[in-house]
Each structure stands twice: as structure tokens, then as C-alpha cells.
Amino acid sequence: MSYKLLDEHNQEVKHHDLQDKSPWCRTGASFEEVFVAQYGEQLNLVINPAKQHDVYAPDLLNIATNNIGDLKTQNTPFFQAASRFGLDPQYAVTFNVKDRNRYAEKYPSIEIYFWVKWIATTFENYGKRISVQPMEGLWKIKFLDLLTVCIASRIHSYQQRVDDTQGNAKGSFVLDLRNELFSRVL
């Protein structure tokens, strides 16, 4: 990796290999548990009971509305969003194309929750630095509204995943949380 990520205290942030999907799936499951423990009661959210028999089932269930939801935990801004897509990296999040396709086919009424906590706040590459402010919050969007946002968004293709055979997403929409179709929940 030729670039470096730093936190708000200028300490290096190291990630597991981004192309090795299995550990990221396990980490995602623990994020869901932490999220529900922290915000579930306030937001009427529980871990979707369907996950007990289907690891690919949506993450969340709203017990007040019976709507299903999926949690997208984002800890690293898309630092190159400005140079590549003209978006402020402070508010840039990604959403996998393969998730869009799967939700459209199986879960068109799903709600998507973007839980953002920027752990990495600076990107360094070949002497160039891009920084954002620390930020934490939760944004929600109905999938049908997210489709509208995706249509107007550009796709980032992952160069390292062109020949991927592990099931990783090969591209993601780069989205701006300031879009009026996102609701800030927390």
C-alpha cells in the first residue's frame, strides 16, 4: 500500500487487506451488534431474526414498522472524492453496485442506514495530504430514494478487484450525505 491513513491524532490507521472479504464480513456482524446495542432501543431496531438462518439477510428489523433495514458502517472517507468525482470527501460515502442490484431484486422496500464515524481523517499519498474533520452520525434513506441518488451518482471501479473471485463488489456508487433524500437520524 503506497498511501497512509491517519487519525485525528496523526496516528496511522491500518486496515486488514481490503480485498480479503471474510474478515470484513465478520467485522460487519460485530458492527451490527454494537449499533443495535447503542441505538436499537432509541430507533426501534433489532438484529433481523432472518440472519439466524441466512447470513446474507438484511441486518436490521424495525419492530415499530416491521420494515427491514441494512447497516452500512463507514469509518474511512472516500478521500479522493473531490479529485475523482467533484464531491467533498467530508460527506462522501460509498454504496456497492451489487447491493443496489440485490436490493432491487429482493428487498425494494428496505431502508438503508449509513453509520458514519471517521476514524481515518487524513490520507497521505506521494506527499499529498487530504484531510476531513472528525465526524459521527447516522443517515437513513429509503431504497427507492437511494436508487434516485445512485442514478445521479458516479461509480468508482475497484482496480484491485477486476479479477476478484471472493465475491467482493467490483464497484461502488459515490454518494453525498448532504443530498436532501438522506435523513440525518443522529
Legacy VTK file of the C-alpha trace (Angstrom):
# vtk DataFile Version 3.0
C-alpha trace
ASCII
DATASET POLYDATA
POINTS 186 float
0.000 0.000 0.000
1.636 3.226 -1.089
-0.692 5.541 0.820
-1.111 6.165 4.547
-4.249 6.850 6.590
-4.005 8.886 9.789
-6.472 9.530 12.593
-7.226 12.907 14.159
-4.170 12.485 16.444
-1.866 11.865 13.467
-1.556 8.153 14.334
-1.515 5.707 11.441
-4.724 3.744 10.844
-4.106 0.262 9.481
-6.789 -1.864 7.868
-6.854 -5.557 7.145
-6.414 -6.361 3.421
-9.372 -4.658 1.734
-9.661 -7.459 -0.833
-9.968 -10.267 1.758
-13.737 -10.356 2.229
-14.190 -12.873 5.089
-12.722 -10.810 7.959
-14.691 -7.766 6.789
-17.939 -9.773 6.898
-17.171 -10.880 10.468
-16.342 -7.298 11.423
-19.595 -6.146 9.841
-21.574 -8.560 12.011
-19.929 -7.168 15.150
-20.690 -3.590 13.995
-24.363 -4.563 13.694
-24.381 -5.848 17.279
-22.652 -2.716 18.600
-25.010 -0.485 16.608
-28.146 -2.214 17.915
-26.808 -2.212 21.489
-26.074 1.508 21.226
-29.070 2.786 19.225
-31.539 -0.078 18.818
-33.956 0.865 21.587
-33.983 4.544 20.585
-34.625 3.694 16.907
-36.826 0.587 17.430
-34.205 -1.547 15.662
-33.146 -5.135 16.374
-30.918 -7.576 14.514
-33.086 -9.090 11.791
-34.148 -12.558 13.047
-33.737 -13.882 9.470
-29.945 -13.528 9.922
-30.030 -16.598 12.188
-30.535 -18.825 9.141
-29.351 -16.548 6.302
-26.084 -14.616 6.781
-26.937 -12.535 3.676
-30.315 -11.385 5.033
-30.661 -7.643 5.697
-29.121 -6.621 9.013
-31.948 -4.876 10.831
-35.650 -5.028 11.597
-37.654 -2.031 12.788
-40.009 -3.504 15.384
-42.342 -0.478 15.247
-42.873 -0.533 11.467
-41.799 -4.092 10.590
-39.519 -2.618 7.895
-36.205 -4.285 7.212
-33.020 -2.278 7.022
-29.366 -2.705 6.189
-26.485 -1.080 8.029
-23.591 0.429 6.106
-20.794 1.258 8.540
-18.350 3.786 7.111
-15.142 4.618 9.014
-12.942 5.888 6.194
-13.992 8.799 3.986
-13.623 8.493 0.232
-10.679 10.887 0.340
-10.324 11.124 -3.429
-13.992 12.006 -3.941
-13.107 15.623 -4.793
-10.423 14.875 -7.366
-12.291 11.969 -8.963
-15.952 12.965 -8.656
-16.145 16.587 -7.514
-17.615 15.665 -4.098
-16.449 16.880 -0.716
-14.798 13.842 0.962
-16.159 15.057 4.308
-19.606 13.778 3.230
-18.725 11.121 0.641
-19.833 7.546 1.334
-19.921 4.509 -0.906
-22.673 2.027 -1.732
-21.884 -1.175 -3.618
-23.419 -1.676 -7.050
-24.013 -5.345 -6.214
-26.047 -4.307 -3.132
-28.159 -1.994 -5.290
-28.875 -4.890 -7.649
-29.655 -7.341 -4.837
-31.967 -4.944 -3.007
-33.792 -4.053 -6.227
-34.457 -7.731 -6.851
-35.202 -8.954 -3.315
-35.853 -6.019 -0.962
-37.231 -2.942 -2.790
-38.824 -1.575 0.409
-35.636 -1.822 2.525
-34.267 1.173 4.396
-30.512 1.796 4.356
-28.683 3.219 7.374
-25.270 4.837 6.873
-23.473 4.842 10.239
-20.521 7.177 9.810
-17.633 7.627 12.203
-14.494 8.888 10.517
-11.640 7.062 12.197
-9.216 7.971 9.435
-9.221 11.738 8.905
-6.138 12.207 6.711
-4.960 10.484 3.554
-1.295 10.813 2.547
-0.017 9.700 -0.835
3.236 10.787 -2.510
3.473 13.907 -0.350
-0.123 14.977 -0.949
-2.472 15.236 2.054
-6.254 15.245 2.021
-7.992 15.783 5.356
-11.531 15.844 6.725
-12.893 16.815 10.125
-13.812 14.032 12.570
-17.496 13.265 12.031
-20.000 10.858 13.507
-23.662 10.385 12.702
-26.398 8.216 11.271
-28.193 8.850 7.996
-31.180 6.896 6.700
-32.636 6.606 3.221
-35.395 4.518 1.668
-34.043 2.248 -1.027
-36.287 3.735 -3.725
-34.866 7.184 -2.874
-31.375 5.719 -2.879
-31.989 4.485 -6.425
-32.653 8.098 -7.426
-29.412 9.207 -5.766
-27.486 6.363 -7.460
-28.789 7.302 -10.910
-27.277 10.773 -10.463
-24.023 9.410 -8.984
-20.812 8.140 -10.484
-19.377 4.679 -9.920
-15.916 4.058 -8.524
-14.473 0.845 -10.001
-12.059 -1.056 -7.778
-8.953 -1.697 -9.884
-7.696 -4.415 -7.495
-10.934 -6.385 -7.936
-11.138 -6.723 -11.705
-10.355 -10.456 -11.473
-11.852 -10.952 -7.980
-13.258 -14.393 -7.199
-14.090 -13.819 -3.493
-17.425 -12.076 -4.082
-16.165 -8.549 -3.426
-18.027 -5.672 -5.012
-16.264 -4.515 -8.154
-17.694 -1.011 -7.982
-19.492 1.401 -5.695
-21.611 4.476 -6.118
-20.011 7.520 -4.511
-22.765 9.364 -2.640
-23.045 12.723 -0.897
-24.751 12.553 2.516
-25.861 16.172 2.069
-28.315 15.070 -0.626
-31.813 16.042 0.543
-33.066 12.454 0.153
-30.867 11.355 3.089
-32.305 11.996 6.564
-29.893 12.572 9.394
-31.182 10.436 12.263
-28.415 11.006 14.840
LINES 1 187
186 0 1 2 3 4 5 6 7 8 9 10 11 12 13 14 15 16 17 18 19 20 21 22 23 24 25 26 27 28 29 30 31 32 33 34 35 36 37 38 39 40 41 42 43 44 45 46 47 48 49 50 51 52 53 54 55 56 57 58 59 60 61 62 63 64 65 66 67 68 69 70 71 72 73 74 75 76 77 78 79 80 81 82 83 84 85 86 87 88 89 90 91 92 93 94 95 96 97 98 99 100 101 102 103 104 105 106 107 108 109 110 111 112 113 114 115 116 117 118 119 120 121 122 123 124 125 126 127 128 129 130 131 132 133 134 135 136 137 138 139 140 141 142 143 144 145 146 147 148 149 150 151 152 153 154 155 156 157 158 159 160 161 162 163 164 165 166 167 168 169 170 171 172 173 174 175 176 177 178 179 180 181 182 183 184 185
